[in-house]
Amino acid sequence: MGIIKSNNNPKNQAIVISAHFDHVGSYKNSLYAGALDNASGVSTVLEITRYLSENLKKEEMKKDIIIAFFNLEEEILRLGGSSKLAKDIESNYDSVVDINIDCIGMKDSKTVVGYNYSTLINDNIVKEIEAMLVESSIDTTTGEYSTSDHINFENGICLYSENQNDVIHTVNDTVDNLSLETIEQVSHSLGDYIINLCKRDELTKIDSDDQTTTYSEIIKKERLDIGTCKVVEKNGKKYHLSEQIFWFNLLEAEEQFNYPFREKLEDLLSDEDSFIFFHIPNTLYLYEKQSDEKYTGKDLKCNIADLYVDEHELNKLYKRKITLDDVAEISVEGLQVNTFVDKNLYFYNDQYTIEERKIIDNAEIVFNYKNNDIYFYYDEQQESKYLSTFIEKGENKYICSIQCKGLNLITEEDIIKVIEEKNAIALWEAIIEIFEQ
């Protein structure tokens, strides 16, 4: 990590330029060189840094520049090195944007300017970087992207190559797939952009009077605790705020839910300090499938205040004790279990059927292991491969999964090895027992 300090930073802002340096490494007797993922990103950040050292005029800088290389992106993205650094940086600055490079410069591939959330800063910088790259004759597109280190920043942007999944995390990830000319072009274009961005008073060119507000910006600033919600009004629009993803160590989870997580899970986990994640949806709108197979939207009451949005008193903080009955998903050490109880559904009222069909239709490998049908498939929305199974307990239905990012699984034997190494069947059953309590 390094920093180029500005002598004049009136808005207390920082630009982070980042890449992760870890990669899959080796599997069995095969070496995964990791040229695209992510030697390409590391080399791009190094070249940007060299370019800045030659062309940046420090007296014109109105923002600090932080150069960062992260570890553990491939394993525990949400808890890896970028997670800790993002919190530290954002606590010391009023505004921060991370420009992250992950898998760039693949031959015959578009460069994607991705973003973690739709925020005022993200939306404008994405447009500006896209226009700059197009002007440099680099084939470019944009889109939401959530599987790299920028996800841990409030304003996070990631540049990457499109259609990379046949290369990354395989023995084919070699330098032969890279266009070094594209990497150099992107590096110098981003260098010029960062220099110009440093000269501006704000991270966005939009005047404050014209600024629009997004839900992502508001909820990130509020940082609400578990079991709380409020409704605020910004620019004439009401926003219902409620955090939905929480994580605790096992002791903290016991205190929160009054359940013996250590007794149930500790012997099954590879690390006694593992975090356990809970998804607690607070759905205010649900699509219900009708007899004609079409969906109709339906307003729902908030599960904390038991009120419709317009019934909330503005800016009042509502509180309610959250229990395990409110949880829709539990995840630990890369394994997750989703339940589909009516009160915890989100998006669609036939969500289980939709998820089941997606898994079955996209399955590349299907086999039975210890009386469980295992499906190995690619999830386009999450841009990752998963293995999943369906388990029923009475009327309750569960989908149990493992995200397989970073794993090169080809045969049933490969998949069985992952299941056994992660103690997946026993852990899934233990998590289901938590839901069934």
N, C-alpha and C positions, 0 to 999 in steps of 0.2 A: 504494500500500500504506500502511496506517496501523495503529496498535496502541493499544489501551486497556489500560494496564498495571494489574494488581492490586497493591495494597499488601500483600496477604496471600494468597500462593499456595503453601500448604503442600505440595501434591502436585505442584507444578511442571507445571501443565497449561495447555493453550491450546485455544481454539475458533477455527477459521478460518471466516470467512464470505466466500465467493468467487463470482466469475462471470468468464467470458471476454469480452473486449471486441472481439476480432477477428471478422470474418464474411467471407462469400464476396466481397462487394464488387460487382464487375460482371463480366459475361461477354459477349463480343462487344459489341453495342450496348445491352445490357440492364442496368439497375441493380437489384441485389438489396438492398432497403432493410434487411433484417435486423432487422425489428421484433421478431419472436418470437425469432430466433436471432442475437444474444442481447441486444438492447436491453432486452428484458423482464427478463433476469437481472441486467443492470447496474443498471437502475432499481430492482429489488427490493432489491438489496444497499444501494444508496444510501438507500432509504426505511427499511430496517432500521437503518442507521447513524444516520439522523436520529431514529428512534424511540428508539434506545438513548440518544442524547445527551440526550433529554428525560426518560427514565424510569429509566435505570440508576443505582443508588446505588453509587458506587464503593467505599464502606466495606463493602458486603456482598459484593463480588466476591472469589471464591477462585480465579479463573482469568484468564489474559490473553485478550483478544479481539483477533484479527488480521483486518483487512479487506484483501482482496487482489483485484486485477483482473488476469487473465492474458491473454497474447498467444499466438498459434500453436496454439490448440486445434483449429482447422479443418485444420491442415496436418500437424503432427508432434506429436500429443497426448502420446505417451510421452516425447518429448524437448523439449517446449515449456516455456514459462515456469513452469507449475505443477510440472513435474518437478524443476527446480532448487530452487524455493522449498520444496517439500515436504521435500526432503532437509535443507535448512538448518534449517527449523523443527523437524523431528523430531529433529535432532541436539541441539537446545537445550532440549527439553522431555521429560519422562518419558512424558506422554500427550498426544496431539493428536487432534482430530476436525475434519474439514473438512465444512462444510455448504455445498454448492455449488448455485448456481441457474443452470439452463440451459434456456431455452425454457419459460417459465412463463406461465400466465394465458390460454391459448388458449380462445376461446369454445367452449362445448358439449364440453368435454374434461375428463376426470378429471385431477387432480393426482397424479402418481406420486412416492412417496418411495422412491427407488432407493438401492442401496448397491453398493460395489465388491466386497466380500468379506463372508462371514459371520464376523464377529468379535463378541466379547462386547459391546464398546461399540457397534458398528454395530447389532446385533440389537436392543438395548434402546432406543437413540435413535430408530431407525426406528419402533418400536412406539409410542413416546411422541409423536413428531411426527404420526404417522397419527392417533392418538386425539385429539390437540389440534386437528388440521384438521377431523376429522369433527365434533367438538364445536362448531366454528365454522361448521358447515353447508357445508363444502367437500367436494365429491365426491372421494374419495381412495382410492388403492390403493397397493400396495407391490410391489417386485420387484428382482431383481438387474439392475444396469445398469453398462455398462463403457465408454461412449463420451463421457465428459466429464472435466474436470480432476480430479474427486475420485478417479479411478482411481490417481493418483500418490501418494495418501496411504495410510498403513497403515489408518486408519479414515476412510473417505470416504463421504459421503452426498450424493445429488443430487436436487433437486426439479425436476421437469419435467412438461410437459403430454403426455398420451397422444395417440397417433394424429396426430403432427405432420408425418409424412413428406411429405404432399402440399403442405405450406406451406414448410418450411425449404429453403434453397438454391434457391429459385425467385423469380421476379419477383412472386409472390403474397404474399411475406412482408412484409406491410404492417400498419400499426396497426389496420386494420379487423378483423383476425382476433383482436384482443386484448380481453379483459375487464379494463379498468383497475380495476374494483371488486374482481375476484378478486386481482389483483396487490397491491392495497392490503391486502386481508384476509390474504393469505398473509404479507405483510411484517410486519404488526402481530402476527399470531399467532406467527411465528418470533421476533420481537423479544421477546415475553413469554416464550417458551420459553427463549431464550438467557439472559434475565435470571434465570430460575429455575435454569437449568443452572449458571450462575455461582455461585449461592449454595450448591450442594451441594459436599460434600467430594470426591466422585468423579464421573467422567463417566457412570457407570452407578449405578443405585440398588441393584443386586444386592450383597448382602453377600459379602465375600471368601470366606467358607466355602462359599458356594453357587455360586461361579463355575465355569462349565464352560469347557472349552478347545476351540478349533477348530484345524484344520490350518493355516488361513490365518494365525492369530495366531502359531503356533509357527514356521512356516517363515520368516515375515517377520522374526522376532527372531533367528533363526539366521544368515541371510544366508550360505548356503554357497557356496563357490567352485565353478567348473565342474569336473566330474569327481569330486565328493565326495558322500558321503551318510552318514547316521547314523540310528539308530533310538532314539527317546526314549520315555519312558513318562510320561504325565500323567493323573492321576486314574484310574489303573488301566487305561488304554488305551494301546496302542503306536502310535506314529506313525513312518512312514518318511519321512525328510526328504531332499529332493534338488531343487535348483533346475533348471528346465528351459528357461528363456528367458535368453539372454545376448546382449549386443551389444558390438561392438568397432569402432574405426576400422579402416581397411584394414591399417595397419601392425601393430596389435595382433592382428588376425585372422591375419596371416601368422605372427606369433610363436607364436600358439596352435596353429595347424593345420599349420604348415610347408608353406604353399601360397602361390603368388605372386598374391595377390588384387589388388594394385595393377596388375600387368602385365595381368591378365585383365579388370579392371573399370574402371580409372581413366578411360580414354578414353571410356567409355560413360556415365559418371555426370555429372550436372549440377554436382555439388559434390565436389571431391576430398576434402573432410573428412566425407563422408557416413558414417553408421554402417551396419554390416551386422549383421543380426539372425539368430540361430540358435536353432531349437527342437530341443532334445535330449531327447526323451521318455524317462522312466524308468518304464515301465509295469509295474505289479505285478498288474494284473488286466485281462483281455481278454474281451470277449464274442465267442464263436465261433458262427457260423451253422451250424445242423445241417441234415440232409437234409429235415426237416419244416418248414424255414424259420424255426424258433424259435432263439433264442440261449441259449447256456449259458455261464455265467461260468467262468473258468479262472484260477487263481493262476499268476503268473509270477515268475521270479527277477529281482532287481534287476540292472540292466545294469552297475552299477559294482562291487558286491561279488560278483556271481554267487551270491546267496543269496536264499532266501525270507525274508520279513519276520521270522519267528520264529527264523531261524537267525542273525540279526545279534546281535552282542554289544551290549548296551545302552550308549548314549552313546559308542561307539567311532566315530571318524571314519575311514571307508573312502575310499580314493583310487584313481583309475585314469586313465590318459592317455586323453583323449577325442580321437577322430579324426573326419574328415569322414564316415566310414561310420556314425557314431552320429547324424548330423543328419537330421531328418525334414523340416525347412523352412528355407529361406534367404530373407530379405527385405531389400531395400534400396531406398530412395527410393520407398516405397509399392508396389513390385512384389514379388511373392512366388512361390516355386516350392515345391510340396510333392512329396515322393517317397513311395512306398508299398512300400518294402522290408519284408519280413515282420518283421525284427528291430526295426524302428522304428515299427511300427503301435501305435496307442493307441485305446482304446474298442472298436473292432470289427475282426475279422479280414478283413472285406470292405469296409474303409473306402473304398477307391477307388470301388467300385461305388456306395456310398451317396452319396458326394460328387458323382460323375458324374450320378447320377439327380437329385439336388437341383438341380444347375445347369441341366440340360436341361429339367426340368419347370417351373422358375421363370423360364426365359428370356423376356424381353420383346422382345429383338431378337437375331436370329441371322443372320450373314452370313460369307462367306469373305474373308479378307484375307491375301494373300501365302501361299496354301496352308494357312492356319490357320483353322479354324472358330471364330469369336468369338461368345461368349454374353454378353449383358448381362442381369443379373438382380438381384433383391433377395434378400438373405440376412436372414431374420427374426431369427435368433439373434444376428447381429452388428449388426442394425439399420442396414444400409448396403447400397448398391448396389455391385456388382462387375462387371468384365468378365473373362472367363476363357477359356482354351483348353486343349485336351488334346494332349500331345505324347508320343509313344512312341519310345524308343530301344532296339531289340531287345526284351528281355523287360521292361524297366523302363518304368513309366508315371509321367507327371508331370502335375500340374495347375498351370497358370501363371495368375496373377491380378493384377489391379490393383484396389485399393479406390477407389471413386469418391465417397467422402464429400466434399461441398462442390462437386461438379460437376453441372451441369444438362445431362445428356446425353439428347437426344431422338431424334436421327437417326443413321444409320450414319456420316455425315460427322463428326458430333460425336465419335463413338467413335474413328474413324480418327485424328482430330486428336490425341486424348489418347495413343493408341498411338504416334504419330510423335513427339509432343513429349517423351514419356518414353523414346523409343528402346526400346520395350518388347520387340519381337521379338528384337533383338540382345542385350538384357540377359537375357531369359529363356534364350536359347540359351547365353549365357556361364555363367549359374548352373547350367544342366543339365550343362554341361561340367565344372563343379566337382564335381557329384555323380558324374559318370561317370569321374572321374580314377582 
